[in-house]
Amino acid sequence: MSLAMVFKGPEGIVLAADSRVTLNATAQINGKDYLFPSTYDNATKLLTPSLQTNQTHVGAVTYGAGAIGQAAPRTAHSFMPEFDAQLIKEAVGRLSVEDFSKRFSAFFMDQWNALMPAGSKPNPNENMIFLLGGFDEKSVYGRVFQVSIPSSPTPKELNAGDGNFGLVYGGQAEFSSRLLCGYDEQLVTIVKKTLSLSDDKEKELREALKAIATAIPFQFLPLQDCVNLSIFLIRTTITLQTWQVGIRGVGGYIDVATVTQTKGYLPVQQKKIKGEFID
């Protein structure tokens, strides 16, 4: 599940993600199958290469599938040292955000092909999805790309263009969508099915629904406000899910980092390994 987002603002990029991983197990009781979700709240979904790689102006967040591999599943975070070693061995200089995204995607596709059964074709909910954000050298504004492993490994730029600012997010994003857009995707699906709308009418509906979106001037927001809004959306989802009947897939600590042209990647808040507190 998860909730991960990248905010392209006029002063920089914000990357934010929760820390919950949800595993679903089935058990048979009195002849009936029951689903038992289990959650763990210390996953690392905010990713960045090490300083030794020269890639100091880019980072990523991940959502969707929590691991690659069946016999010995591994998280995206666990692969990062190997990705770092590959970049260091190749001695590449600072890459553009697009070129970094291509290398990043190729690396994770290699891991998928090596660890998953040959010929396996996951459904869309089984993709490991990454949102990558950062700055090209001498660029005024940041860039954001999405890759989905294994279904869509070619990086797709989101909010492309110097004046196109705003949030991109994925995972359990229905509450964020309702707050920002006034509705989530379920509404369009329900209306289209109920009223038998054509594709053209669906487009017309989406255009009309823009009138109820929350009016936020993304192009004017200072970096701190971009950080605050990102945290607010994830925290609100976590809080609302405490009362929700269903899979509470967003939780744990909220990891946040910024990327700017002058300072590169900087953690804003990030969980640390710690022991038990003893007086």
Helices and strands as residue ranges (DSSP letters): E 3-8, E 13-17, E 21-29, E 32-40, E 46-47, G 51-53, E 58-64, H 76-90, H 97-115, G 124-126, E 128-134, E 143-149, E 152-158, E 166-171, H 174-181, H 185-195, H 199-209, G 210-212, G 218-220, H 223-241, E 255-260, E 264-269
